[in-house]
Amino acid sequence: MKINSRSDLDFMERIQQEVTAHRRVSPSDDAYYASKLAETWQRARQTSAYASLDTFSTRAFRDLPATSKDDLKSRPLDFLRVPVDAGLKYYQTTGTTGTPTPTPRTAQDMIANTVSVAEAWRGMLADSGHRALILLPSDIVPVADLMVGVCEFLGIPHVKAYPYTTGISDWDRIVGLWEVFRPTVLFVAPGVLLEFSQVIKRRGLLDRLSESVDLLMLLGEVSTPELRTMAGHWWNARAYDASYGSTESGTLSACCAHDRLHLLRGANYFEIADENGITPAEAGREGRLVVTPLNNDARPLLRLDMGDEVSLSDGCRCGADTPVVTVHGRGSDGTRIKGSRVRTRDLEGVVYAGRDVMGYLIETDERGTWARLLLERDPGTDRTAESAKNDLIQRRTDERLGFRWDEVRFVNRLPVTTKSGGSQKSWKRSNFRVVDEAVPA
């Protein structure tokens, strides 16, 4: 995160004061939110999408219909306050639910999001002698740049090395830099961590490389508690579901030291949408998350319906009184398999519960009436035990998802697409394969 003007420095200091002073702000803190929402409203009026808005008032805001993600994706340029080529950095969404959305960001966009996340993680990362290895992509998508900005803001030495950047980084290069840099924190997507773990297990290097690692910060795709427990066991480290948000909205929640995602209330105004309408986001409520980012500059958004079903709770052991958010996924997420709707979290809770699977691939026929589960075996595991593991997975699938696989099979290697590329976001693209004919087991 580069600061090259006095105005940017003043803005950074203002945001830092806001997110720290208002970390415990609640929807009932009218003065803070009225001021911030009025500023956001005024920026939004400079866009085509919100040009018809009248002067801000709390009543006008509450009467405003939610902005759907589908509407945003269908006409993304209408929601921009600045031209595409006027932002300091240009990003796009991954396009997993359709056409990629152009997302330029100004310096203020990046400063505000970086500071909000960095302050949330300060207690976990700062002043601990950490060194960070960022195994995330930086081309077009912002996730690696955000981690770099967080490290710069908190003064954490870091290196960025995405292993699928052809001709620059590969596993040999990463192992080599590891020996010198000795990272203590990994910022990494779950699929990439699985692939890297498999590679170094095969080389007999896991014990040596894991000696320096304290934290596994998982970003960029869904990570289930079972996967984090498994990865933490392998690496003898604490594994976290680090944050939640989107390229369009920015970061909406960040983890605490107890692996719970807390809403970033100082930087966002949160609401919950359900069959009764839209209400403030408070512990005990559940429904679709609706967010108004308070610091978005290039693309101000009002009442963006994230489309994600969430539930809010309190009482986290970390002591923070900001709500904990559990993200259950989009109501439209999931794939029909043998008559059951299966989502990422549901299936991975079954697959990774045994701690000895490096990845998976689902094969189905066109109608989803036949399904096979391919599991990538952990190098060095006892293959004679695989029959019993298959039976256990069948029972768990039947109990939790309501069907049985036509076949469960362990394999040595799965396609790399289950670990990289599409797996940064899209479960359906990377972990499913439709086969022409169902082959009997």
Buried (B, 14 or more C-beta within 10 A) or exposed (E): BEBEEEEBEEBBEBBBEBBBEBBEBBBEEEEBBEEBBBEBBEBBBEBEBBEEBEEBEEEEBEEBEBBBBEBBBEEBEEBBBBEEEEBEBBBBBBBBBEEBBBBBBBBBBBBBBBBBBBBBBBEBBBEEEBBBBBBBBBEBBBBBBBBBBBBBBBEBEBBBBBBBBEEEBBEEEBBEBBEEBEBBBBBBBBBBBBBBBBBBBEBEBBEEBBEBBBBBBBBBBBBBBBBBBBBBEBBEBBBBBBBBBBBBBBBBBBBBBBBBBBBBBBBBBBBBBEEEEBBBBBBEBBBBBBBBBBBBBBBBBBBBBBBBBBBBBEEBEBEBEBBBBBBBBBEEBBBEBBEBEBBBBBBBBBBBBBBBBBBBBBBBBEEBEBBBBBBBBBBEBEEEEBEEBBEBBBEBBEEBBEBEBBBBBBEEEBBBBBBBBBBBBBBBBBBBBEEEEBEEE
